[in-house]
Amino acid sequence: MMDLYAATKDSGRIVQELNRLDGNVVRSYAGQSNGAFHYFNLTSFSPDEKVIKAELRWFRHTQTFLKGHHFYKVDLYEVLDGRVKPWRGNLITSRLLPMNTTGWEVFNITNAATKWILNGGANNGILLVSTLPSGQWFETTVQLGEAKKPEENDAYLVVYSTDGWRGSGQGSGSPLDLVLESKIPHGTTGRKRRSTHRPPPDHRQFATCQRAPLYVDFTKIGWSGWIISPRGYNAYQCVGSCPFPLGGSLRATNHAIVQSIVDALKLSSKVEQPCCVPDVLHPISLLYFDDEENVVLRQYDDMVADSCGCH
């Protein structure tokens, strides 16, 4: 997942997008393994999301103790019931692998994973069967004499999906609200009205509307315990005034220009100057743990102010 996150980084910029990946959400599920049987609990998957691709990532070890053989076959089965036997499942795919190599093998199991998510009761896991050319079974686990650490896992299910919010421009009820709502530090609330007695920020150093730094440190706001990366990012903010007349550099909308004219002529006491706000926003990607301790890579839209204008 760290490799996937690194692949989203835009060279030379803090902005990280999932344009190079499938969908805007990637989840990694660690399997509950019992030999060749691997089960993945997908109950944390949101029903509002659409599965784009699902991959079983299985780590294969060099099988040097099987002398005289150069290749072996791996059959991947969807288990249909509790009896863990290959003939009781649907064959998903078969692959011929060399004996003397070690590394991650990736299998496309999109159809099976999609069915599990739509109908959780049908999820009985995956059975991975390894056979020699003669048809003899054998266990493709660690080599003889090797010790496997308890925290190590040789099978992961990686699901790429979309939550329907990419490019929607919607904020209220967005994934950021839903996922982060329970992460607000104790004693605060994300919907508390700002005090009317709080003095306004001093923007005298910014004469006219422009972009200024605004670094968000996830440690300081209490999110470092569940956000893996980044540790923080520059969201930027828009500061300064929108004085009459609005020049071209202020990126004013037609509505803002008309509003500034009405304000300058004092035609109404209820009309104020246009506001300096972000007019171009970029997303960032967050790598974090969800409530089930699964690793999630998700793109959140409208997180970085790229430019400011008078609106």
Secondary structure, 3 states (H helix, E strand, C coil): CHHHHHHCECCCCCCECCCCCCCCEEEEEECEEECCEEECCCCCCCCCCEEEEEEEEEEECCCCCCCCCCEEEEEEEEECCCCCCHHHEEEEEEEEEECCCCEEEEEECHHHHHHHHHCHHHCCCEEEEEECCCCCEECCCCCCCCCCCCCCCCEEEEEEEECCCCCCCCCCCCHHHHHHHHHCCCCCCCCCCCCCCCCCCCCCCCCECEEECCEEECCCCCCCCCEEECCEEECCEEECECCCCCCHHHCCCHHHHHHHHHHHCCCCCCCCCCCEEEEEEEEEEEEEECCCCCEEEEEEEEEEEEEEEEC
